[in-house]
Amino acid sequence: MSLTFPDQLDRIKEGLKKQEDLLATVSSFYADAIESGGLVHLYANGHSRQSVEETVIRMGALTGFHPILADAIITFNDVTGANGIRVDQFYEKVEGIGKILLKEIHFGPKDVLVVITATGTTAAAVDMAVEFSNQYPDLKIIGIASATQSAKIPPRHSGGRNLIHVLEDNPNGYFIDNLMPNGDLSVEFEGRMDKYNVCPLSTVGAISVTQCLNELTIKELDKRGVKHHVLRNMHIADTTDNYDEWLDDQRKRYALATYNPNRVMPKE
């Protein structure tokens, strides 16, 4: 018996290298938002929330990233019961959620929205992208999802488009492939009892994308002469001063998400 999952990581590495120019372009939009004192807003549903958590508050995290995580569509850990998987999956299919969530946010003139979803077909994620594209056609929107599955799976949203199609139709839309294979499960095992497919790759891929963007964004800010707040490793030094400065900057930026005097007014 031999271990084969690590070989799947080559798919991610090679795919990220092929998208390096696109990643650099998107990181420049992130830098525009952060340099202006604004925010990069990150929406996700399901397990994709982990990519948001990795970006928003983590050792090495930059300030300026704001999570849009609705509990009803991210808490998959209960499995059964009132917050079980059936309930979560029901809400993932609900259209109209984009309009409701966007009412809660004030977008600044340089702000960016990022929509993260494994497949690119989840109705709630597509709804978010559609609504943002309609309300804020002049702002940048980024999608991180599977290009393979988005192209192969029939749309579930009543608008007849998956995330990749919504962004292709938007001049300010950019789609980054999370490099997951169709169906996500990357390892097939023919056992004595049955054939098994295991090892989903979408979370590893999406987090790898977000960390690439993290690296390129701080490099872009530094190239522009912008000294920025990055959270230090709490386990190897006293980081009290760094935490206070980092949190203070976040507080100022997060306040703009709920009350921004320079907000961009949504189009009807």
C-alpha positions, 0 to 999 in steps of 0.5 A: 500500500502506498500513499498517493495524495501528496502527488495531487499537490503537484496539480495545485502547484502547476496550476498556480504557476500558470495563473501567476499573471492573473494572481498578480493582477488581482493582488494589485486590486487588493493593494488598491483597496488596502492602500486607499484605506478600504477593504477586500470583502470575502464571501464564502459558503460551506467549507470555503469559509476556511479560505476566508479565515486563512485570509482575515485573521491568521499569522501573516494576515494583512489588515483590510480583509473583511469576512462575509460569512453567514452562519446559516451557510457555513456551519457544516460541522454539526452534521445532523440536527437543527444546524445539520447538513440538510439545513445548510444545503437548503440555504445554499440553494436559496436565491435572493441572499445576495441582495440581503447580504449586500444591504449590510455592507457599505462598499468604498470606491476601491473596495473589492468583493471576492466570492469563494465557492468550491464548485462555482455552481452553488446558487447562493454564491452565484446569486451573490456575484450576480447581485454585486455585478448588477449593483456595483458594475464599476467595482472589481469582483473576484471569483475563486472556484473550480473552472472544470466543474463550473464548465461541466455542471449545468447551472443551478441558479435560475439565471442559467449561469455558474460563477465563471459565466457571471464573471465572464459577462462582467468587464470587472470580473476575474475568475481564479481556478481553485484547481480541483478536479471534477467531483473534487475527490482526487484519489481513487482506491480499488479495495477488497470491499469496494471502490472508494473516492477520497481526498477532496482537493478544493479546500487545499486549492482555494487556500493556496490561491488565497495565500498566493494573493496574500504574498503578492499583495504585500509585495505590491504594497511594499513596491508602492512604498506603503508600509502595512500591518501584518500579524506576527507569529504570537508563538515566537515573540511578544507581539502585543504591540503588533496586535494592538496596531493590527487590530486598531487598523482593522477597527478603522477599516471595519467601521467603513463596512457599516458606515462609509461616508464615501460609499458607492451607491448601488444601482437599482 
